[in-house]
C-alpha cells in the first residue's frame, strides 16, 4: 500500500489538476486512476449510508454516525488513506423537487419532514496526511437514489447566481441545483441554515485549524451530487473559503472530481469558473450515459472531461441499460479498466468486480454475484429480548461542532 500511495503523495498537485491534467488523461495515468477511484468511493459512501426505507422514522437520514462512518460503509480497510468525518450536511428545497432526491418518512415521528441528509465533510487524519502528501479536506455530496426519471421531471430554468458569485458577468445556474444548495427552512432543526452555509462554516473552521499546514480541498459527487459539488467548488474559491481568515495569501487548491454530472450553469458561469487560479474540475463521463448531456440548451461544461465507456468491459452484460451506464459503481469499474483511445478494457488497478452489482444487475451471470446485493441485515429489524422484532436502523450521532 505504501508503494501505491507514494506516487500520489509526491504528485498530488498534478493529480488535483495543477496543470489541468495535461498528458494524464489519455492514456489514463495509473496514479490518477487510483486518485479518481478514491474520491469516487467517498462519493459512493453517501449512497451506502443513506436510509431510503420509507417506513423508518429515519428515512432520508444517514444510517451511521460520524464516528465510525467509514468503517460502516466498508472503506476503513480498503480506502488508501485515512479520514474522519467532521460534519454531516443537510438540504431542503424551496421549489418542488422530484421524490428521487427528497425521501420522506411515512412515520408520524419522522426525524425531519423538511430535510434530507445530503453528504459530509471529512478531513485527513495525521496518518492520512502522510499517505496523501497534505491535509486533504473532502466534501462529498449525495445524488439521487431512484430511477433516472427525475432528469425528465426537472425544470431546466436558469436563475442568477450573482448572490454567490458576484455581479460581474451575471452568471446563471440551474434553478434546482441552486435551490438545494441555498435553501433553508425555519421549521427544520437541520436546515435553519442552508447546505451552503453549513459547508462553508465547516470549511472556515477546518482551514483556520490547519492554516499552518499544506491543505487541499476536494469536492466530489455523482449525478445530482456532482452538480451541487461543482457549484460548491466555485462558491468556495469565489468567496475565499479556501484561505485562512488571517492569511488570504495562503489560498489552497480546490478540485472538483465529479461523476455523471449534469451541466450546472451558462457560458458566464463557465467564464467565471475558468478565471479562478485555484479552481479545477475533472468530470468523468461514461459515453452511453445521457445525464451529462442534460440540460441540452443554454448550458456549458466546465473543467476537463475524462470519457470512459464501460460497455467495453467483458465483465458486464451487453449492451447494458440506462442504470448500468449511470450507476457510480459502474463508473468506477470503467475508470479501473479504461484503455482510452487505444480501445478495449483491461484492469490497470485492482477493483473487485462484485462492487458493480452492489445496487444493480450489471455483471454477467457467470461471475455468480447476486444483483443488488447491498442490504442492511433484516432491513434493520432487530430481535428483542422478549422475542419481538423492532426496526432499529439508525445510529444516534453526537451533535455537529
Steps between C-alpha positions, in 0.01 A plus 500: 500500500783741583655452156161565337447818699851638453419618148187676623680669791774631270277604210176605667510852356510367143237239584278778636527687171781751551581465128142416396589129487715556192636168366329306781158420349580300185647260575364531854789534745500216753527730802220720367293186444539412869440861599170521312380170644597616849273805479233299322489265797453796731203611288370141496502504881212753494281243325608213726411696813174654382182355653239457226259284702186712509338308787792603720464821696862567397435478124707769326776502763839330531475154654842545654654747742803710414730318741527166316358614168770369268522160665120460478499570125783255442784746439705463818706211360500570129528879480861596416505782755343591830239765569259591777156649440467838670154610389183366339320718247123538462295651220149604417352676197275800465375372165319176422759232437462139379458234768822336388685770696291563811399178677214549746422267786151355536533517878320766705817512710727575203838645593435780248217581264689770311864391478715217368860407574699594190864433582792568727826683558805291591864583566811286468638371829872528573543153349298603197702819463823297485355272232345779292784754523281772653198561727210428267150628578229309312142609440277223363151573366230233459312454175154357431422147610223384270443464126622751245149631439586801717706650218186529286299649788730798547437853388828606339445869575810713557512743794755763593786388726624854559431475874758221513742591224477879462331730252774494238392297195162428672555122515192278488457147634236228500209596728482156661868470590495857634193434714639186662828674575360827638157420651430510873185419694431641845273203579790254472762477774736369232448781251468816702798582282550382143730220386720778364538674834557168677786396272663842479491539878670165547758580234583828669557314827722229345705732278574720802578196717759370252623837371863415576490183287475432128128454427287395207122504461345227284129507419332191359160365405305296247206603284301770680772494769758578230308810396482625859870418549588718199292790631655455846855499361467831313323655800789403731763668282295804399434588864842414641407201714817325380706766679578526874316802633815679609721373213317558169827459313502129597210392277489123451391319181138393459429207269164355399523135394149414387322213330202500259444869557217684331595851389486768766501847345517718192799631303553782752516244782765317297691826444517573875594139575788513250638828638573362848867419553440251783198317353495184288234249397530152352174358367489124448249406231392154387441522123149344490373687809250769401502701825822698425330629183223667702387775487532508123463871429642812668760325715880456477738235634777609736844356567654198330322181392612139530286278278475130575276232347409213731325321212850385401534297820482126447366463853175687439182388327478636148386752394389610847225752577449851634561382858825312432625795297421755774567312825806627689648152557466444126698819450777392740519162326548690174771725646690194627512340155473770235765494226400839358550559130697175480168319537409187693477440875753359745535557872800724560430523874341250733120533515260235634246427224240405765459872578327548164197307626475688827182679392431364153510193275796579278742206519477198274338208682813285461663702779239375748447831678140571607334814364447795735674315781554798732241490779475561871455174690128422533433852365592637840261280700661382825365227727444612858553307822131404516510356147323792330652691208567871482627729224836635620674640193666815625803583712462790737755765413672761709418860419696668222768742619 
